[in-house]
Amino acid sequence: MPYMQLNSYTEQRECQRLRFESYVTVTDSKSGRRYTGRLYDYNRLGLYLESDFPINPGSEIDIRLKNSPYITNPEPISAEVRCCNCNHGSDALYRYGYGVKYKQDVNC
């Protein structure tokens, strides 16, 4: 699979990420497959999450937060996977890390 390594990725963020951890459900928009994972940080343009399931860059996904402290039943966030890193040999809890960009800016 054509993964872009996050650790070799040049920082291109327009705004600072805010640390926030939450379990998530990720749905692949094309196949309908659902995956579980964990969100670690976000900003108004995108977020970083980890999962044990490979999702190719360019894939369109819907992300739903579990147990949000702000909203009881949040709407899913539509996004595109921009880069993926295989977390072999790291201290990560999940096998893959993803940088995703929202389809629309999110107010945060």
Secondary structure by P-SEA (a helix, b strand, c coil): ccccccccccccccbbbbbbbbbbbbbcccccbbbbbbbcccccccccccccccccccccbbbbbccccccccccbbbbbbccccccccccccccbbbbbbbcccccc
